[in-house]
């Protein structure tokens, strides 16, 4: 819905930009000319003061609407461009939040004199704000009449649709670019090459537009079916004769070879496997089995890394964007959401403090007193009647946050039993007491009762202390990933592998999903990418152990652990096939798998999108490994798609008592976070 977002200086230097659709440079140039040079702004708007974006009138040009805000101290302008047909209610908040975050992160660098390069990685911060605001806002179609707060200049061209943009691509295909140019460089360019400086200033593009590659080749011209032309009039018999003449004359171009005719299938013959060629056509004569995981003869039991595959260039992953390194050298994950919300919270608190100081003692005192005595029932002993309506409202609130109904009911019942007979404090309402009790209950549930230090657990197994005579000999640490279909088991396994590579562990990935088509190939690509990244960064190593499809997963896992022990590898990550939690036939094989592989940790991947079904999934998988073994932790995937609806965390932990170890927040290797209990409770109670 957003076409472009630009962060530029008052001198015309583009610091950062994100484009979702091509936007002509004349659109933003018109805003700069009319609002900042000629100052054609309406009353209430200001191009020179640091006002909120909501106070600035929208600027309309052609079919686009532009909203902006400024930072006078740094000389920055923040501009958002979107289609005038849409009314984005969250665009003002996006501008204000991005302004606050950008100035907090890079304000000190921009204040330095003669700044030529600013080191920043702002894409993650912007994407997180877009996900949050787009997920909680609505889109409406405005009326044709322009509002009183809109600034609409005349079109720069007399022809209609002169600045009409091409069709918009899918959002997310175009990456934001960071372009920072020195002021001194522009001055020298203008003195030495006036024509070059003038052409650079009047360029037709504000930011470079990247054309995404198509996912498949276009259809060749000799495979296009073109209908024969015939007479418009005449009888049906005449039309049929004309069509037949056109076919016989070669006027019809077929997508196949007309000289080859399909033979009638013979009864009892085996069905042939279908294979597509490079042009997207089916070769019916090819009966080769489609199994690209098949190993070469004589190497059926050995691991493969897929070295024969073409190695494409892998983008570097900056470790400091998703974790920090401790003084001991350990790499630990961080939480991007908590960092962003802390910046916005500090800015909001500072603004409230400034507003309060400007009102004076009398104004601030009156507002404080009025808020203090609102809904006050100090010293009241709570009864079930007092808690009935608030508890019902709290239960509905938890359901809206995607908490399973069973978990929401039990949480409210527990809090109600805790509050009945409690005497409220002075100047404390029932709602405040209930909110405080529910916050404490959620924190108690989500706070783990055992250590989640995965690095220490791995080190204790791979490098046991020599002072302990009862310590077992060193061996590989085995982690198994389980879950239902499509939750992201292979993707999160690769994220964990990259996290362990940052700590210099030698990893073996075992491809034990021998059922799903493409599962082995998917892990082969991940292993190839991770191997290239580890060699590039000089940290750890990674191998892939695979035996193709149709074989027993438990035996493959056992062989993989033995192979890792023989090569003295540190960690074995075992991928398993997705299975329905309510299918006893599929779930029964997990007990044999646990006996053969003997994993140190079994992590279940659950979706943040799932609702009440999360309770049944967690319980069934926890009980599937036999009476002596169960799950050790959860990985909640796709947390970047639900906004503040993170109730599945509470549902799964409440049903089993098993903690959340990791959160998946994207599709890159660095999109893995640990759970911040305060952050999760804050979202649930917001």
C-alpha positions in Angstrom: 0.0 0.0 0.0 3.0 2.3 0.6 4.8 3.2 -2.6 7.9 4.9 -1.3 9.5 6.2 1.9 12.4 8.7 1.7 14.8 10.1 4.3 16.7 13.1 2.9 18.4 16.2 4.0 17.3 19.8 3.3 20.2 20.1 0.8 18.9 17.2 -1.3 21.0 14.3 -0.2 19.0 11.0 0.1 20.2 9.2 3.3 17.9 6.2 3.1 15.0 5.1 1.0 12.6 2.1 0.5 10.6 1.7 -2.7 7.7 -0.7 -3.2 6.8 0.7 -6.6 8.4 3.1 -9.1 7.7 6.7 -8.3 8.8 9.5 -10.6 11.3 12.0 -9.2 9.0 14.9 -10.1 6.6 13.8 -7.3 9.0 14.4 -4.5 10.7 17.3 -6.3 7.2 19.0 -6.4 6.9 18.6 -2.6 10.3 20.1 -2.0 9.6 23.0 -4.3 6.1 23.9 -3.1 6.4 23.1 0.6 10.0 24.0 1.4 11.2 26.4 -1.3 8.1 28.4 -2.1 6.4 27.6 1.3 3.0 26.9 -0.2 1.6 25.3 3.0 -1.8 25.7 4.5 -2.4 27.2 8.0 -1.5 24.6 10.6 1.3 23.1 8.6 4.9 24.0 9.0 8.0 23.0 6.9 10.5 24.5 9.3 9.4 23.4 12.8 9.6 19.9 14.2 5.9 19.2 14.2 4.1 15.9 14.0 3.2 14.5 10.6 -0.5 14.7 11.5 -0.3 18.5 11.7 1.2 18.9 8.3 -1.3 18.9 5.4 -1.1 16.1 2.8 0.5 17.1 -0.5 -1.2 15.7 -3.6 0.3 15.4 -7.1 -1.2 13.4 -9.9 -2.4 10.2 -8.4 -0.1 10.3 -5.3 -0.5 11.7 -1.8 2.6 12.7 0.2 2.9 13.1 4.0 6.0 14.5 5.6 7.7 15.6 8.8 11.0 17.3 9.6 13.8 17.4 12.1 15.0 21.0 12.1 18.2 20.4 14.2 19.6 17.8 11.8 18.1 19.2 8.6 16.2 16.0 7.9 13.0 15.5 5.9 10.9 12.3 6.1 8.5 11.7 3.2 6.0 8.9 2.7 4.4 8.4 -0.8 1.2 6.4 -1.4 -1.7 6.3 -3.8 -4.3 9.0 -3.3 -7.1 6.4 -3.8 -6.1 4.9 -0.4 -6.5 6.5 3.0 -3.8 5.1 5.3 -4.7 5.9 8.9 -1.3 4.8 10.2 0.9 6.9 7.9 1.3 9.7 10.4 2.3 7.4 13.2 4.8 5.6 10.8 6.4 9.0 10.0 6.7 10.0 13.7 8.0 6.6 14.8 10.6 6.4 12.0 11.7 10.0 12.7 12.2 9.1 16.4 14.1 5.9 15.8 16.3 7.3 13.0 17.3 10.4 14.9 18.0 8.3 18.1 20.2 5.8 16.2 22.1 8.1 13.8 21.6 11.6 15.2 25.1 11.7 16.7 26.7 10.6 13.5 24.8 13.2 11.5 25.8 16.0 13.9 29.5 15.5 13.1 31.0 18.1 10.7 31.9 16.9 7.1 30.1 13.6 7.5 30.6 11.6 4.3 29.6 8.0 5.4 27.0 6.9 7.9 27.2 3.3 8.9 23.6 2.1 9.5 21.4 -0.9 8.8 17.9 0.7 9.0 15.9 -1.9 7.0 15.1 -4.1 9.9 13.8 -1.2 12.0 11.6 0.1 9.2 10.2 -3.4 8.3 9.2 -4.0 11.9 7.3 -0.8 12.1 5.5 -1.5 8.8 4.5 -4.9 10.1 3.1 -3.6 13.3 1.2 -0.6 11.9 -0.1 -2.4 8.8 -1.4 -5.3 10.9 -3.4 -3.1 13.3 -4.8 -0.4 10.9 -7.5 -0.4 8.2 -7.5 1.0 4.7 -10.5 3.1 3.5 -11.3 4.7 0.1 -11.7 8.5 0.5 -14.3 10.5 -1.2 -13.5 12.5 -4.4 -13.7 15.8 -2.6 -10.4 17.0 -1.2 -10.4 17.8 2.5 -9.5 21.3 3.9 -6.1 20.1 5.0 -4.8 18.9 1.6 -2.4 20.8 -0.6 -3.1 19.9 -4.3 -0.9 21.7 -6.9 -1.8 21.9 -10.5 -0.5 19.1 -12.8 2.9 19.8 -14.3 1.6 18.4 -17.6 -1.4 19.3 -19.6 -2.0 15.7 -20.7 -3.9 13.3 -18.5 -1.9 10.5 -17.0 1.5 12.2 -17.9 3.0 10.9 -14.6 1.0 7.7 -14.5 3.2 5.0 -12.9 3.5 1.5 -14.2 1.7 -1.3 -12.3 2.9 -1.9 -8.8 5.0 -5.0 -8.0 4.5 -7.1 -5.0 5.6 -5.2 -1.8 8.9 -6.6 -0.4 10.6 -7.4 -3.7 12.5 -4.1 -3.7 15.0 -3.6 -1.0 15.7 -0.2 0.6 18.9 1.5 -0.3 21.2 3.6 1.8 22.9 6.4 -0.1 25.0 9.0 1.9 27.0 11.5 -0.1 29.3 14.2 1.3 28.3 17.8 1.0 32.0 18.6 0.0 31.7 16.1 -2.9 28.7 17.9 -4.3 30.5 21.3 -4.1 33.6 20.0 -5.9 31.4 18.4 -8.5 29.6 21.6 -9.2 32.8 23.6 -9.6 34.7 21.1 -11.8 31.8 19.8 -13.9 28.8 22.1 -13.9 27.0 20.1 -16.6 27.4 16.8 -14.6 26.2 18.4 -11.4 23.2 19.9 -13.2 22.3 16.5 -14.8 22.7 14.8 -11.4 20.4 17.3 -9.8 17.7 16.9 -12.5 17.8 13.1 -12.6 14.5 11.5 -13.4 14.8 9.0 -10.6 15.0 9.8 -6.9 16.2 6.3 -6.0 17.4 3.4 -8.2 14.6 1.0 -9.1 15.5 -2.6 -9.2 13.4 -4.7 -11.5 12.8 -8.1 -9.9 13.6 -11.2 -11.9 10.7 -13.4 -13.0 10.3 -16.7 -11.3 10.2 -18.7 -14.6 11.3 -18.0 -18.2 8.8 -16.4 -20.6 7.1 -18.5 -23.1 9.0 -18.8 -26.4 7.3 -17.2 -29.5 7.1 -20.6 -31.2 5.0 -22.0 -28.3 2.3 -19.3 -28.3 -1.1 -20.4 -29.4 -2.6 -17.9 -31.8 -6.2 -18.3 -32.9 -6.9 -18.5 -36.6 -8.6 -15.6 -38.3 -11.8 -16.2 -40.2 -14.7 -14.3 -41.8 -16.9 -12.4 -39.4 -20.0 -13.1 -41.4 -21.5 -16.1 -43.2 -23.1 -19.4 -42.0 -21.7 -21.7 -39.4 -20.7 -24.2 -42.1 -18.7 -21.4 -43.9 -16.9 -20.5 -40.6 -16.0 -24.2 -40.0 -14.6 -24.5 -43.5 -12.5 -21.3 -43.0 -11.1 -22.5 -39.7 -10.2 -25.9 -41.2 -8.5 -24.1 -44.1 -6.5 -21.9 -41.7 -5.4 -25.0 -39.7 -4.3 -26.9 -42.9 -2.4 -23.8 -44.2 -0.3 -23.6 -41.0 -1.9 -20.6 -39.6 -2.0 -22.2 -36.1 1.1 -22.3 -34.0 1.0 -25.1 -31.5 2.9 -25.4 -28.2 4.0 -28.9 -29.1 5.4 -30.9 -32.0 2.6 -31.7 -34.4 4.5 -34.5 -36.1 4.5 -36.5 -32.8 1.2 -38.1 -31.9 0.4 -39.5 -28.5 -0.1 -43.3 -28.5 -3.0 -44.8 -26.6 -2.0 -46.1 -23.2 -1.7 -49.8 -22.9 -3.8 -51.4 -20.2 -1.8 -52.7 -17.3 1.2 -50.5 -18.1 2.9 -48.7 -15.1 2.3 -45.0 -14.8 5.2 -42.9 -16.1 6.8 -40.2 -13.9 6.4 -36.7 -15.4 9.4 -34.4 -15.9 9.5 -30.8 -17.1 12.2 -29.3 -19.3 13.8 -25.9 -19.0 11.1 -24.3 -21.1 8.3 -25.4 -18.7 7.0 -28.2 -21.1 6.3 -31.8 -20.1 8.4 -34.5 -21.7 6.0 -37.5 -21.7 8.7 -39.9 -23.0 11.0 -39.4 -20.0 10.4 -42.1 -17.4 13.3 -41.2 -15.1 12.3 -41.1 -11.4 12.4 -37.6 -10.0 14.7 -38.0 -6.9 17.5 -35.5 -7.0 18.6 -36.7 -3.5 19.8 -40.0 -4.9 23.5 -40.6 -4.1 26.0 -41.9 -6.6 26.7 -45.7 -6.7 29.0 -46.9 -4.0 28.3 -43.9 -1.8 24.8 -44.8 -0.5 25.6 -44.6 3.2 27.8 -41.5 3.2 26.8 -37.9 3.8 26.4 -35.4 0.9 26.8 -31.7 0.8 25.5 -31.1 -2.6 28.8 -29.8 -4.0 27.6 -30.4 -7.5 24.9 -27.8 -7.2 25.7 -24.3 -8.5 26.8 -22.1 -5.7 25.1 -18.7 -6.0 26.4 -15.7 -4.2 25.1 -15.5 -0.6 24.6 -12.1 1.0 26.5 -11.4 4.1 24.6 -11.6 7.4 25.8 -9.1 9.9 25.9 -10.8 13.3 25.5 -7.5 15.2 22.0 -7.1 13.8 20.6 -10.1 15.7 23.0 -10.7 18.6 25.9 -9.5 20.7 29.2 -11.1 21.8 30.0 -11.3 25.5 33.3 -10.8 27.1 34.0 -14.5 27.1 33.4 -14.7 23.3 30.0 -16.3 23.4 27.5 -15.0 20.9 24.0 -14.5 22.4 20.8 -13.5 20.6 19.0 -10.2 21.2 15.5 -8.9 20.7 14.9 -6.2 18.0 11.3 -5.6 19.1 12.4 -4.8 22.6 15.0 -2.3 21.3 12.6 -0.5 19.1 9.8 -0.2 21.7 12.4 1.0 24.2 13.4 3.9 21.9 9.7 4.9 21.2 8.8 4.6 24.9 11.7 6.9 25.9 10.8 9.4 23.3 7.1 9.4 24.4 8.1 9.8 28.1 10.4 12.7 27.2 7.6 14.4 25.2 5.1 13.9 28.0 7.6 15.4 30.4 8.1 18.5 28.2 4.4 18.9 27.8 3.9 18.7 31.5 6.6 21.3 32.3 5.1 23.7 29.8 1.6 23.6 31.4 2.9 24.8 34.8 2.3 23.6 38.3 -1.5 24.3 38.4 -2.2 22.4 35.2 -0.2 19.4 36.0 -1.6 19.2 39.5 -5.2 19.3 38.4 -4.7 16.6 35.8 -2.9 14.4 38.4 -5.6 14.8 41.0 -8.4 14.1 38.5 -6.7 11.0 37.3 -6.0 9.8 40.9 -9.6 10.0 42.0 -11.1 8.3 38.9 -12.8 5.0 39.8 -11.4 4.9 43.3 -12.6 2.3 45.7 -9.8 2.3 48.2 -9.9 -0.3 51.0 -12.7 -2.4 49.4 -12.8 -6.2 50.0 -13.3 -7.8 46.6 -16.1 -10.3 46.0 -17.1 -12.5 43.1 -19.8 -10.0 42.1 -17.2 -7.3 41.9 -14.9 -9.4 39.7 -17.6 -10.9 37.4 -17.7 -8.2 34.7 -14.0 -7.3 34.8 -13.1 -11.0 34.5 -15.4 -11.5 31.6 -13.8 -8.5 29.8 -10.3 -9.8 30.6 -11.2 -13.2 29.1 -12.4 -11.6 25.9 -9.2 -9.5 25.8 -7.0 -12.6 26.0 -9.0 -14.4 23.3 -8.5 -11.4 21.0 -4.8 -11.7 21.6 -4.9 -15.3 20.2 -4.8 -17.1 23.6 -6.6 -20.4 23.4 -10.0 -20.5 25.1 -9.0 -23.2 27.5 -5.9 -21.3 28.6 -7.8 -18.0 28.9 -10.5 -19.5 31.0 -8.1 -21.2 33.4 -6.0 -18.0 33.7 -9.0 -15.9 34.6 -10.3 -18.6 37.1 -6.9 -18.7 38.8 -6.7 -14.9 39.1 -10.3 -14.7 40.4 -9.5 -17.2 43.1 -6.5 -15.2 44.0 -8.4 -11.9 44.2 -11.6 -12.9 46.1 -11.3 -11.7 49.6 -8.4 -9.4 48.9 -8.6 -5.8 50.2 -7.7 -3.2 47.6 -5.1 -0.6 48.5 -5.8 3.1 48.9 -6.8 4.9 45.7 -6.8 1.6 43.7 -9.6 0.4 41.4 -10.8 -3.1 40.6 -9.5 -2.8 37.1 -6.1 -1.8 38.2 -6.0 -4.7 40.8 -7.1 -7.2 38.2 -4.6 -5.9 35.6 -1.8 -6.2 38.0 -2.8 -9.7 39.1 -3.1 -10.9 35.4 0.3 -9.4 34.5 1.9 -11.3 37.4 0.1 -14.5 36.3 1.4 -14.2 32.7 4.9 -13.4 33.9 4.9 -16.5 36.1 3.7 -18.8 33.3 6.2 -17.5 30.7 9.2 -17.3 33.0 11.2 -20.6 32.6 11.9 -22.7 35.7 15.0 -24.3 34.2 18.1 -22.9 32.5 17.8 -22.1 28.8 21.5 -21.5 28.3 21.9 -23.7 25.2 25.6 -22.8 24.8 26.5 -24.0 28.3 24.5 -27.2 27.8 26.4 -28.0 24.6 29.8 -27.2 26.2 29.1 -29.5 29.2 28.6 -32.4 26.8 31.2 -31.7 24.2 33.9 -30.5 26.6 33.1 -32.2 30.0 35.1 -31.0 33.0 38.2 -33.1 33.8 37.7 -32.4 37.6 34.5 -34.6 37.6 35.5 -38.3 37.7 31.9 -39.3 36.9 31.7 -37.1 33.8 30.9 -39.0 30.5 33.4 -38.9 27.7 32.9 -36.1 25.1 30.2 -36.8 22.5 28.1 -34.7 20.0 25.1 -32.8 21.4 21.9 -33.9 19.6 19.0 -31.5 19.0 15.8 -32.8 17.3 13.2 -30.5 15.6 9.6 -31.7 15.5 6.2 -30.2 14.7 3.2 -30.3 12.4 3.3 -29.7 8.7 4.4 -26.3 7.4 5.3 -24.5 10.6 8.9 -23.9 9.5 11.0 -26.7 11.0 13.7 -26.8 8.4 13.9 -23.0 8.3 14.3 -22.6 12.1 16.8 -25.5 12.1 19.0 -23.5 9.7 18.6 -20.4 11.9 19.8 -22.4 14.9 22.7 -23.8 12.9 23.8 -20.3 12.0 23.5 -19.1 15.6 25.7 -22.1 16.7 28.2 -21.3 13.9 28.7 -17.9 15.4 29.9 -19.7 18.5 32.5 -21.8 16.5 30.7 -25.1 16.8 31.1 -27.9 14.2 27.6 -28.9 13.1 26.1 -31.9 11.3 22.6 -31.5 9.8 20.7 -34.8 9.5 18.0 -34.9 6.8 15.5 -37.3 8.5 12.4 -36.1 6.6 12.3 -38.9 4.1 8.7 -38.4 3.2 8.1 -34.8 2.0 9.2 -34.1 -1.6 12.0 -31.6 -1.7 12.8 -31.8 2.0 16.3 -33.2 1.4 17.0 -30.7 -1.4 15.9 -27.8 0.9 18.3 -28.8 3.6 21.0 -29.3 1.0 20.6 -25.6 -0.1 20.7 -24.5 3.6 23.8 -26.5 4.2 25.5 -25.1 1.1 24.6 -21.5 2.2 25.7 -22.0 5.8 28.9 -23.6 4.7 29.8 -20.6 2.5 28.9 -18.2 5.3 31.0 -20.1 7.8 34.0 -20.3 5.5 33.6 -16.6 4.7 33.5 -15.6 8.4 35.9 -18.3 9.6 33.6 -19.6 12.3 32.7 -23.3 12.7 31.8 -25.8 10.0 28.7 -27.5 8.7 28.0 -30.8 7.0 24.8 -32.5 5.7 24.0 -36.2 6.4 21.4 -37.6 4.0 20.3 -40.9 2.6 17.5 -39.8 0.3 13.8 -40.7 0.6 11.7 -43.7 1.6 14.0 -44.9 4.4 13.5 -45.3 8.1 14.1 -41.9 9.7 15.1 -43.4 13.1 17.9 -45.4 11.5 19.1 -42.4 9.6 19.2 -40.3 12.8 21.1 -43.1 14.6 23.7 -43.3 11.8 24.1 -39.5 11.7 24.9 -39.4 15.5 27.4 -42.2 15.0 29.0 -40.4 12.0 29.3 -37.2 14.0 30.9 -39.0 16.9 33.4 -40.6 14.6 34.4 -37.2 13.1 34.3 -35.5 16.6 31.7 -32.9 15.6 30.0 -30.8 18.3 26.3 -30.6 17.4 23.9 -32.8 15.4 20.7 -31.0 14.3 18.0 -33.5 13.2 15.2 -32.5 10.9 12.0 -34.6 11.0 9.0 -35.0 8.8 5.9 -32.9 9.6 2.9 -34.9 11.0 -0.6 -34.3 12.1 -0.8 -34.3 15.9 -4.1 -36.1 15.9 -2.9 -39.0 13.7 -1.8 -41.8 16.0 -0.2 -43.8 13.3 2.2 -40.9 12.4 2.8 -39.9 16.0 3.7 -43.4 17.1 7.0 -43.4 15.1 8.4 -40.6 17.3 8.9 -43.0 20.3 11.2 -45.2 18.2 12.9 -42.1 16.9 13.7 -40.9 20.4 15.1 -44.3 21.4 17.4 -44.5 18.4 18.6 -40.9 18.2 18.8 -40.3 22.0 18.5 -36.5 21.5 19.6 -34.2 24.3 16.9 -31.6 23.4 13.7 -32.1 21.5 12.3 -28.7 20.3 8.8 -28.4 18.9 8.1 -25.7 16.3 4.7 -24.0 16.7 3.2 -21.2 14.7 2.3 -17.9 16.3 -0.7 -17.9 13.9 -2.4 -20.9 15.4 -5.2 -20.5 17.9 -6.9 -23.0 20.2 -5.3 -25.9 18.3 -1.9 -25.0 19.9 -2.9 -26.7 23.2 -3.7 -30.0 21.5 -0.5 -29.8 19.4 1.7 -29.2 22.4 0.1 -31.9 24.5 0.1 -34.6 21.8 3.8 -34.0 20.8 4.9 -33.9 24.5 3.3 -37.4 25.1 4.4 -39.0 21.8 8.0 -39.9 22.9 7.0 -42.3 25.6 6.7 -42.0 29.4 10.4 -41.4 29.9 10.8 -38.6 27.5 9.0 -35.4 26.4 9.6 -32.0 24.8 12.3 -29.7 26.1 11.3 -26.4 24.6 9.2 -24.6 22.0 10.3 -22.5 18.9 7.4 -20.1 18.1 7.7 -19.3 14.4 6.2 -16.5 12.3 6.1 -14.0 15.2 6.6 -11.2 12.7 3.2 -11.8 11.1 0.9 -11.4 14.1 1.7 -8.0 15.7 0.7 -8.0 19.3 -1.4 -11.3 19.0 1.3 -13.5 20.6 -1.2 -15.5 22.7 0.0 -18.9 21.3 3.1 -18.5 23.5 0.8 -18.6 26.6 -1.4 -21.4 25.3 1.4 -23.8 24.7 3.4 -23.1 27.8 0.2 -23.1 30.0 -0.8 -26.5 28.6 2.6 -28.3 29.1 4.8 -26.2 31.4 7.5 -26.3 28.8 9.3 -23.0 28.1 9.8 -21.1 24.9 13.4 -21.2 23.8 13.4 -19.3 20.5 11.2 -17.0 18.5 11.3 -16.9 14.6 10.8 -13.4 13.3 11.6 -13.7 9.6 13.0 -15.7 6.7 16.7 -14.9 7.1 19.3 -16.8 9.0 19.6 -14.0 11.5 15.9 -13.8 12.2 16.0 -15.7 15.5 15.4 -14.2 18.9 15.1 -15.3 22.5 11.9 -14.7 24.5 11.7 -11.4 26.4 9.0 -12.1 29.0 8.4 -8.4 29.7 8.0 -7.7 26.0 5.5 -10.6 25.6 3.4 -9.7 28.6 3.4 -6.1 27.6 1.9 -7.0 24.2 -0.7 -9.3 25.7 -1.8 -6.6 28.2 -1.8 -3.7 25.7 
